[in-house]
Amino acid sequence: MTKQQTAVEGDTLVADAPHGSNAAAGPASRAELYRFVDRYGDLIDDRIAEIVDETVDEAIATRAARRRRLSWLRLCMVVAALCGVSVLLREAPYAVAATWLAGAVICGRGCGS
């Protein structure tokens, strides 16, 4: 089994580049681990930060899409309820108008959130 050779150029890892170590692949000593963390720690931190940012952005987008669906569902339910109340109050046109006005206010406040 051969040891994969890598090197850092700028801020990226380059595969199959000489890295100056002729040590056999095996368990690393504490000093080697510290050198590794000193050399690659910032690159690892930056990549983890990118992954977290992408995950958070996806979660925010999913939540926004869900809110849009719920607001449309809320709108449909309010309109259906208003139609039912209008049928029940068909003898009192002012009550029907007041009900639809209240429904408009509910929809305006609910869809904006």
C-alpha positions in Angstrom: 0.0 0.0 0.0 1.5 3.4 -1.0 1.2 6.6 0.9 -0.8 9.3 -0.9 1.3 12.4 -1.3 -0.3 15.8 -1.0 0.9 19.3 -0.7 -0.7 22.7 -0.1 -0.5 25.4 -2.8 -2.2 28.6 -1.7 -5.3 27.4 0.2 -6.0 24.1 -1.7 -4.7 20.6 -1.3 -3.0 19.2 -4.4 -2.9 15.4 -4.8 0.1 13.5 -5.9 2.5 16.3 -5.0 5.6 15.7 -3.1 5.3 16.8 0.5 8.9 16.2 1.7 8.2 13.3 4.1 9.8 9.9 3.6 8.3 8.4 6.8 6.3 5.2 6.4 2.5 5.4 6.7 1.5 4.3 10.2 0.4 5.7 13.6 1.3 9.3 13.9 3.1 10.7 17.0 1.7 13.6 19.0 4.2 16.0 17.4 3.2 14.9 13.9 -0.5 15.5 14.8 0.4 19.0 16.1 2.3 19.8 12.9 -0.7 18.5 10.9 -3.2 20.7 12.8 -0.8 23.7 12.6 -0.5 23.3 8.8 -4.1 22.3 7.8 -6.2 23.5 10.8 -7.3 26.7 9.1 -8.2 24.9 5.9 -10.3 22.4 7.8 -12.0 25.2 9.8 -12.8 27.1 6.6 -14.3 24.0 4.9 -16.4 23.2 8.0 -17.7 26.8 8.1 -18.6 26.6 4.4 -20.6 23.3 5.0 -22.4 24.8 8.0 -23.3 27.9 6.0 -24.7 25.8 3.1 -26.7 23.7 5.6 -28.1 26.8 7.3 -29.0 28.4 3.9 -30.8 25.2 2.9 -32.7 25.1 6.1 -33.8 28.7 5.8 -34.9 28.2 2.2 -36.9 25.1 3.2 -38.6 26.9 6.1 -39.5 29.9 3.8 -41.1 27.5 1.3 -43.0 25.8 4.1 -44.3 29.2 5.3 -45.5 30.1 1.8 -47.4 26.9 1.5 -49.0 27.4 5.0 -50.0 30.9 4.2 -51.7 29.8 1.0 -53.4 27.0 2.9 -54.5 29.6 5.5 -55.9 31.8 2.8 -57.9 29.0 1.2 -59.3 28.0 4.6 -60.4 31.6 5.5 -62.1 32.0 2.1 -63.9 28.7 2.5 -65.0 29.7 6.0 -66.2 33.1 4.7 -68.2 31.4 1.9 -69.9 29.2 4.5 -70.7 32.2 6.8 -72.0 34.2 3.9 -74.5 31.4 3.1 -75.6 31.3 6.7 -76.0 35.1 6.9 -77.5 35.6 3.4 -80.5 37.4 5.0 -78.3 40.1 6.5 -76.2 41.7 3.7 -74.4 44.1 6.1 -73.2 41.1 8.3 -71.9 39.4 5.1 -70.0 42.5 4.1 -68.6 42.9 7.6 -67.6 39.3 7.6 -65.8 39.6 4.3 -64.0 42.8 5.5 -62.8 40.9 8.6 -61.7 38.0 6.4 -59.7 40.4 4.2 -58.0 41.8 7.3 -57.2 38.3 8.5 -55.8 37.3 5.1 -53.7 40.5 4.9 -52.2 40.0 8.3 -51.7 36.3 7.9 -50.1 36.2 4.4 -47.6 39.0 5.3 -46.0 36.9 8.1 
